[in-house]
């Protein structure tokens, strides 16, 4: 199952898979607007949530901010822009991994 928090890549568009390790239960990160999250798993060796995101060329897609949260399985979404990305089992408990589109990264002057 592939999930995007903003806009999916265009058909045939080249994407680079990038593996992120999330060591906190809530992380704000910058992605390209056109991206696809393709995998979520608990990495026992790293003691972190690993997500694989296919991103497009940053020169052709503007950057956006997203927040990734690890929440109790079945918890109600915190925001209308929140999407369930996947689920993990950690320390004998089930969790959902959710993502929220926060907006376009502001240009700095």
PAZAPA-4460 file (N, C-alpha, C; in steps of 0.05 Angstrom, whole numbers, plus 32768, in hexadecimal, padded with zeros to 4 digits):
% residues 109
    n_x    n_y    n_z   ca_x   ca_y   ca_z    c_x    c_y    c_z   seq   type   mol
   8011   7FE8   8000   8000   8000   8000   8012   8019   8000     1      X     A
   800E   802A   7FED   801D   8043   7FEC   800B   805B   7FF4     2      X     A
   8016   806D   8004   8007   8084   800E   8016   809D   8008     3      X     A
   8008   80B2   8000   8014   80CC   7FFD   8006   80DF   8010     4      X     A
   8014   80F2   801B   8008   8106   802D   8003   8120   801F     5      X     A
   800B   8122   8006   8007   813A   7FF6   7FFD   8133   7FDB     6      X     A
   8010   812E   7FC8   8009   8128   7FAC   8019   810F   7FA4     7      X     A
   800D   80FC   7F97   801C   80E5   7F8E   802F   80EC   7F76     8      X     A
   8045   80DE   7F73   8056   80E3   7F5C   8046   80DF   7F42     9      X     A
   804F   80EC   7F2D   8043   80E9   7F12   8049   80CD   7F07    10      X     A
   8037   80C3   7EF6   803B   80A9   7EEA   8056   80A9   7EDB    11      X     A
   8067   8095   7EE1   8081   8092   7ED4   8096   80A4   7EDF    12      X     A
   8090   80B5   7EF3   80A4   80C7   7EFE   80B8   80B7   7F0F    13      X     A
   80D2   80BD   7F0B   80E6   80B0   7F1A   80E5   80B9   7F38    14      X     A
   80E7   80A5   7F49   80E7   80AA   7F66   80FF   809C   7F73    15      X     A
   810A   80A9   7F87   8120   809C   7F96   8115   8093   7FB1    16      X     A
   8118   8079   7FB7   810F   806F   7FD1   8123   8078   7FE7    17      X     A
   8119   8083   7FFC   8129   808C   8012   811E   8080   802C    18      X     A
   812F   8074   803C   8127   8067   8055   812D   807A   806C    19      X     A
   8118   8081   807B   811B   8092   8092   8117   8081   80AB    20      X     A
   8127   8087   80C0   8123   807B   80DA   8118   8090   80ED    21      X     A
   8101   808A   80F8   80F3   809D   810A   80F7   8093   8127    22      X     A
   8106   80A2   8136   810D   809A   8151   80FB   80A7   8167    23      X     A
   80E9   80B7   815E   80D6   80C4   8170   80BA   80BD   8167    24      X     A
   80A6   80C0   8178   808A   80BA   8171   807D   80D0   8161    25      X     A
   8089   80E7   815E   807F   80FC   814D   8097   810B   8141    26      X     A
   8097   810C   8126   80AD   8118   8117   80A2   8129   8101    27      X     A
   80AC   8142   80FE   80A6   8153   80E7   80BD   8151   80D4    28      X     A
   80B6   814C   80BB   80CB   8149   80A7   80C3   8157   808D    29      X     A
   80D7   815C   807C   80D2   8169   8062   80D5   8153   804D    30      X     A
   80C0   8152   803B   80C1   8140   8024   80BB   8150   800B    31      X     A
   80BF   8144   7FF4   80B5   8151   7FDC   8097   814E   7FDB    32      X     A
   8089   8161   7FCF   806C   8161   7FCE   8062   8147   7FC1    33      X     A
   8070   813E   7FAC   8069   8124   7F9F   807A   810E   7FAB    34      X     A
   806D   80FE   7FBA   807B   80E8   7FC8   8067   80D0   7FCC    35      X     A
   8073   80BA   7FD3   8062   80A2   7FD8   8070   8092   7FEF    36      X     A
   8061   808E   8004   806C   807E   801B   8064   8061   8015    37      X     A
   8079   8050   8013   8074   8034   800A   8077   801F   801F    38      X     A
   8084   8026   8036   8089   8011   804A   808C   801E   8066    39      X     A
   8081   8010   807A   8084   8018   8096   8089   7FFF   80A6    40      X     A
   809E   8000   80B7   80A4   7FE8   80C7   80B3   7FF1   80E0    41      X     A
   80B1   7FE1   80F5   80C1   7FE5   810D   80DB   7FD7   8109    42      X     A
   80F1   7FE6   810C   810C   7FDB   8108   8117   7FD6   8124    43      X     A
   8117   7FBC   812B   8120   7FB4   8146   813D   7FBA   814B    44      X     A
   814E   7FB8   8137   816A   7FBE   813A   816F   7FDB   813F    45      X     A
   8160   7FED   8132   8164   800A   8135   8152   8015   814B    46      X     A
   813F   8005   8155   812B   800F   8168   811E   8029   815E    47      X     A
   8114   8027   8145   8108   803E   8138   80F4   8034   8123    48      X     A
   80E2   8045   811C   80CF   8040   8107   80DD   8047   80EC    49      X     A
   80DD   8034   80DA   80EA   8038   80C0   80D3   803D   80AC    50      X     A
   80D5   8052   809D   80C2   8057   8087   80D2   805B   806D    51      X     A
   80C7   8050   8057   80D4   8054   803D   80C2   8067   802D    52      X     A
   80CE   807D   8024   80BF   8091   8015   80CD   8094   7FFA    53      X     A
   80BD   8091   7FE5   80C6   8096   7FCA   80C2   80B3   7FC4    54      X     A
   80D7   80C2   7FC0   80D5   80DF   7FBB   80DD   80E6   7F9E    55      X     A
   80D1   80FB   7F94   80D7   8104   7F79   80EF   8117   7F7B    56      X     A
   80F9   8120   7F64   810F   8132   7F63   8107   814C   7F71    57      X     A
   8117   8155   7F85   8110   816D   7F93   8110   8186   7F82    58      X     A
   811D   8185   7F6A   811D   819C   7F58   8103   819E   7F49    59      X     A
   80F2   8189   7F49   80D9   818A   7F3A   80C1   8189   7F4C    60      X     A
   80C4   8186   7F66   80AE   8185   7F79   80B5   8196   7F91    61      X     A
   80A4   81A8   7F99   80AA   81B9   7FAF   80AA   81AA   7FC9    62      X     A
   80B8   81B4   7FDE   80B9   81A6   7FF7   80A0   81AB   8008    63      X     A
   8098   8197   8017   8081   819A   8029   8089   818F   8044    64      X     A
   807C   8198   8059   8080   818E   8073   806A   8179   8079    65      X     A
   8072   8163   8086   8060   814F   808F   8067   8147   80AB    66      X     A
   8054   813D   80BA   8059   8133   80D4   8052   8115   80D4    67      X     A
   8064   8105   80DF   805F   80E8   80E2   805C   80E3   8100    68      X     A
   8046   80D5   8107   8041   80CF   8123   803C   80B1   8127    69      X     A
   8045   80A6   813D   803F   808B   8145   802A   808D   815B    70      X     A
   8012   8082   8156   7FFC   8085   8168   7FF1   8069   816F    71      X     A
   7FE1   8067   8184   7FD4   804E   818A   7FC3   8044   8173    72      X     A
   7FC4   802B   816E   7FB4   801F   8158   7F97   8027   815A    73      X     A
   7F8B   8030   8144   7F6F   8037   8144   7F68   8052   814F    74      X     A
   7F7C   8062   8157   7F77   807D   8161   7F6A   808E   814C    75      X     A
   7F59   80A0   8154   7F4C   80B2   8141   7F60   80C6   8136    76      X     A
   7F5F   80CD   811C   7F72   80E0   8110   7F71   80FB   811E    77      X     A
   7F88   8107   8122   7F8A   8121   812F   7F81   8138   811D    78      X     A
   7F82   8133   8103   7F7C   8149   80F0   7F70   813D   80D7    79      X     A
   7F61   814D   80C8   7F54   8142   80AF   7F69   813B   809A    80      X     A
   7F81   8147   809C   7F96   8141   8089   7FA7   8128   8091    81      X     A
   7FA0   811C   80A7   7FAF   8105   80B1   7FA7   80EB   80A3    82      X     A
   7FBB   80DC   809A   7FB6   80C2   808C   7FC5   80AC   809A    83      X     A
   7FB9   8095   809C   7FC7   807D   80A7   7FDB   8073   8092    84      X     A
   7FF4   8071   8099   8009   8067   8087   800D   8049   808A    85      X     A
   800B   803F   80A2   8010   8023   80A7   800D   801D   80C5    86      X     A
   8015   8005   80CD   8015   7FFE   80E9   802E   7FEF   80F0    87      X     A
   8034   7FF0   810A   804C   7FE2   8114   8045   7FD4   812E    88      X     A
   8055   7FC1   8136   8053   7FB5   8151   806D   7FBC   815F    89      X     A
   806B   7FC8   8177   8083   7FD1   8186   807E   7FCB   81A3    90      X     A
   8090   7FBE   81B0   808E   7FB7   81CC   8074   7FA8   81D3    91      X     A
   806B   7F97   81C0   8054   7F87   81C5   8039   7F95   81C1    92      X     A
   803A   7FAE   81B7   8022   7FBE   81B2   8020   7FC5   8195    93      X     A
   8007   7FCA   818C   8003   7FD2   8170   8000   7FF0   816E    94      X     A
   800C   7FFC   815A   800A   8018   8155   8004   801E   8138    95      X     A
   7FF8   8034   8132   7FF4   803E   8117   8009   8053   8112    96      X     A
   8013   8055   80FA   8025   806A   80F1   8014   807C   80DF    97      X     A
   8011   8095   80E6   8001   80A7   80D7   8011   80BF   80CE    98      X     A
   8009   80CB   80B8   8017   80E2   80AE   8003   80F9   80A9    99      X     A
   800D   8111   80AD   7FFC   8129   80A9   800B   813D   8097   100      X     A
   7FFE   8146   8082   8009   815B   8071   8006   8175   8080   101      X     A
   801C   8184   8083   801C   819D   8092   801C   81B5   8080   102      X     A
   8026   81B3   8068   8026   81C9   8056   8040   81CC   8047   103      X     A
   8040   81DE   8035   8058   81E4   8025   806D   81F1   8036   104      X     A
   8086   81EA   8033   809C   81F6   8042   809E   8213   803A   105      X     A
   809E   8225   804D   809F   8242   8047   80BA   824A   803D   106      X     A
   80BB   825B   802A   80D4   8266   8020   80E0   8279   8035   107      X     A
   80F9   8277   803A   8106   8289   804D   8111   82A1   803E   108      X     A
   810E   82B9   804A   8118   82D1   803D   8133   82D8   8048   109      X     A
***
